[in-house]
Amino acid sequence: MYVSGIGKTKFGILNASLPELAYGAMAKAVEDSGIDAEKIEAIYIGNFLGGSFQNQLHLNSIVASLLPKNKIPIVRMESACASGGAALHYALEGMHKFENVLVLGIEKMSDASTSNAAKYIGAAGDRILDQAEGLIFPANYALIAGQHMLKYGTTSNDLALVALKNHENANFNENAHFYGKKVNLEMIENSPMVCSPLRLYDCSPISDGAAALVISRERKSARDVEIIASAFATDTISLAQRNDATTFDAAKRAAESAYKEAGISAKDVDFAEVHDCFTIAEMVAMEDLGFCKKGESKGLIRSGATKLNAELPINASGGLKASGHPIGATGVSQICEIAIQLRGEAEKRQIKGANIGLAHNVGGIGGSCAVHILRGK
């Protein structure tokens, strides 16, 4: 299967409705593909919070209203923060029926108050084990960070270096939520504590945005990027149900399956977009994906190996941390970035010589994970 078209809105606090965001990303993806819109045979939508944030579910029918001439099957998929990755995975599973499909990831989050946002996003955690105990997402990931520090000697400075790198990368990405925001290490380390040891700059923002892909069964042009593996795995929902808080079993299983399907190993990956909803999540992802052994991600961070055009660039887009995290759009946006890099169209953030890119999209506190691997020419 091939990514033949990509389209994104800017990520951030946007004065646009869900239909406007959807149409903007979809129109760009169809235009980029060079395929007639009427040749799109199905649409898969990744969205988590349309009901709670916007009182708008049934987004498949909303999208149908934007395409009055196309009477095609459209479905909405929800898997918390992995909704976009899930939509792509199951779109690919259904490609034996279609020649061209469109995958849309979308979220409108900035209208809610901070307290309501925390409550609505927290619905991705177990109602009894997490929500009733006040374990919203910053608290859960703070527990993960604390355990990683105890077991492996990770420090708050390591987390700050992740944030700094991703903000630096976002300043090369005009669609990023924090594009143009100058950040230094002192600002990060002195930012307000959210939930110890996580500070403000360790947390991804509340963002609006949409991203879309046109997926084709056959290569349409030299700019098309091949999807060589797609995997999805699910685990228990709460940290309280796990033996080790410093690893996500769903991510490990999805990665193993994707590597097997692609016929490669972790060492063959040239760059990756990983799910850094919090800075510690980027470090856990590097270990779960096999880029290093457990507890050794701090060494890659300290050496600068994950910076642009270093040994293993991670989150060239700025990641969720700085490019933004409109939840349903995130997994689709990661694929857009992989495609841009493999096409050689990333301009100031272009990774030299990149041929194999990996996208890692996590739902909840590691409760679900999509891993996709793409290859250039």
WOWO-V101014 format. One record per backbone hydrogen bond with DSSP energy under -1.0 kcal/mol. NH is the residue of the N-H (numbers start at 1). CO is the residue of the C=O. Records with the same first field share a line. If there is no record, write none. Layout:
NH: CO ; CO
This chain:
2: 216
3: 225
4: 214
5: 214
7: 212
9: 210
11: 175
12: 208
16: 14
21: 17
22: 18
23: 19
24: 20
25: 21
26: 22
27: 23
28: 24
29: 25
30: 26
31: 27
32: 28
33: 29
34: 30
39: 36
40: 37
41: 100
43: 73
44: 102
45: 75
46: 104
47: 77
53: 49
54: 50
55: 51
56: 50
62: 58
63: 59
64: 60
65: 61
66: 63
70: 67
72: 70
75: 43
77: 45
82: 79
83: 80
86: 82
87: 83
88: 84
89: 85
90: 86
91: 87
92: 88
93: 89
94: 90
95: 92
97: 94
101: 215
102: 42
103: 213
104: 44
105: 211
106: 46
107: 209
112: 109
117: 113
118: 114
119: 115
120: 116
121: 117
122: 118
123: 120
124: 121
125: 122
130: 126
131: 126
132: 127
134: 131
135: 130
136: 134
140: 136
141: 137
142: 138
143: 139
144: 140
145: 141
146: 142
147: 143
148: 144
149: 145
150: 146
151: 147
152: 148
153: 149
159: 155
160: 156
161: 157
162: 158
163: 159
164: 160
165: 161
166: 162
167: 163
168: 164
169: 165
170: 166
171: 167
172: 169
173: 170
176: 173
177: 323
178: 322
179: 176
181: 178
188: 184
189: 185
190: 186
191: 188
194: 198
195: 198
198: 195
200: 192
202: 199
203: 200
204: 277
208: 12
209: 107
211: 105
212: 7
213: 103
214: 5
215: 101
216: 2
217: 99
224: 221
225: 3
226: 375
227: 1
228: 373
229: 373
231: 371
233: 369
235: 367
241: 238
242: 239
252: 248
253: 249
254: 250
255: 251
256: 252
257: 253
258: 254
259: 255
260: 256
261: 257
262: 258
263: 259
264: 259
268: 265
269: 266
270: 356
271: 356
272: 313
273: 358
276: 274
279: 202
281: 278
283: 279
284: 280
285: 281
286: 282
287: 283
288: 284
289: 285
290: 287
291: 286
296: 293
300: 296
301: 297
302: 298
303: 299
305: 300
307: 304
310: 307
312: 305
314: 306
315: 272
318: 315
322: 318
323: 319
327: 325
329: 326
333: 329
334: 330
335: 331
336: 332
337: 333
338: 334
339: 335
340: 336
341: 337
342: 338
343: 339
345: 340
349: 346
350: 347
354: 351
357: 374
358: 271
359: 372
360: 273
361: 370
363: 368
367: 363
368: 363
369: 233
370: 361
371: 231
372: 359
373: 229
374: 357
375: 226
376: 355
